[in-house]
Amino acid sequence: MPEIYEIEDDLYLVDLPQKLRGFRKFISSWVLKDGQSALIVDVGPASTIRLLKDALDELGVERVEYVLLTHIHLDHAGGIGNFVRLYPDVKIVVSERGEKHLIDPTKLWEASKKILGSLALIYGEIKPVPQENIHKGDVVFSERKVKILKSPGHAPHHQSYVIGDYLFSGDASGVFLQLDRGIYLRPATPPRFIKEVYEDSLDKMIEVGKKKLCFAHFGMYGNSRKLIKMHKEQINIWVDAVREVMHEYPAGEVFWVLNIAKEKLIKKDKLFANYLRLDEDIQERENHAIMNSLVGIYNYLKTRESS
């Protein structure tokens, strides 16, 4: 059975583990319930749509009114075409830039295979969504209006959502895990990273005020303004660390340089230092994503130096 965490009386977090070492407590869907109806934030990849359906059945959900997609990367939206076949009346909210890739996901799937390699095949191929399921206009669920925040720091088509006391930030505020003592937090800066855009997205979420911050990866933190401010400081620590190592080893091979930066960050960044307290399999999973984030920062700094 799926792992379901009751976060609040009406809010549930569904873990969507993949058949890959360490891919637990990583990919998730948020389920906001009102009786037998639900709103979902991100459905996860195609590989675990059946698991999500089992979770909804266990929660007594018979009707899914909305799916809010933070962005169209496979781990967040790859299963949306399969999901529509299970819930044909669902209304899908996605950014205008992402909409066309849901209706015809051919380019998205080919690009995902190039970027993710075998991981894309594990996630499963994204299927098309009927255009009539794409929702435009206001979104109201259980008498609560959904506010959409454009937050393109992680991806140009990324958007976050505010519903009452909840802020669903997708990947815009990093990757989070609640540990027995303290938290683990790291940037989700993509290979195409622009620091100013990333920080602007964080500023928009800070301006929303104190909310319960709901991460796609993975869990909730009770004070969004506090943690997002900490994450903004973290971004500067990471950029400074990569810049420092680049200057120390100007002729160094990229991944060698970035591994040195990672070791510096474990010492300098208290939130990231909790990487050492993660389970071994989760550390292995994180290693690849950490390097992707560092590559994004490295490319950003290289671009600035050459301009």
C-alpha positions, 0 to 999 in steps of 0.5 A: 500500500502507498505511504500516506502522511496525514499532515493536517486534518484536510491535507495529505502527503503521498510518497511515490517511491520509484523502483530505484535505490534511494528514491523514497521520501523524494517524489510526492503528491499533495492531496487536499481533501474536502469530503470525497473530493480532492485537489492534488498538487503534482501527480508524479511520474507515470510509473507511480500513478497506480500507487497514487490512485490506490492512495486516493482510494484509501483516502475515500476520494471519488472525485478529483476536481483539480490537479495543480502542476508546479512544472512539467518535469517528469517527476512532477507531471509525467503521469498526468496523461495516465491520471486523466484517463482515471479521472476524465473530468479533472481540471488541470492547472499548468503554466501557459509555457507548459500547456502545449507540452502536455497536449503534445508531449513528444518534444518533452519526452525526447528532451527528458530522455536526453537529460535523464537517460535511464531515469526517464525510462524508469519514470515512464513515458508521458502521455498526452492530455486532452486540451479540454482538461486544461483549465484557465481562469480562477481556481476555487476548491472547497471555497478557498481560492487558489493564488498562482505565483510565477516562480521560474527560478527552477524552470521557466514554466514553474509556478507555485500555489497559495491555498489558505495557510499552505504554500506549495512551492514545487522545486522553487524553494529547494529540496527538504527533508525533516530529520530526527534532529534538524532539517536537510535543505539544498538548492534545486538549481538546474543546469540552466541557472540564473541566480537573479531569477531564482532569488526573485522567485524566492522574494515573491514567496517571502512576500506572501507572508508566513505560510505552511511551506509544502515541498514537492521533495519532501514534506512540510515546514511550518514557517515559509517566510523563515525557511525561504529567507534561510534558503536565499542565504543558502543560495549565496553560500553555494554561489560563493563556494563555487566561485571560490573553488573556480578561482583556486583551481582555474584549470581544474576539470569541472566535476573535480572542482565541484566535488571540492565545492561540495566538501566545502559546503558541507562545512560552511552550510549548516542546512546542507551539512545534514547530508552526512546524517541522511541514510546511505541510499538517500545520500547516493540519490542526492549525490547526482542531484547535488552535482546537477545543482552545482553544475547550474551554479558553475555555468552561471558563473562561467557565463557572467565571467565571459560576458 
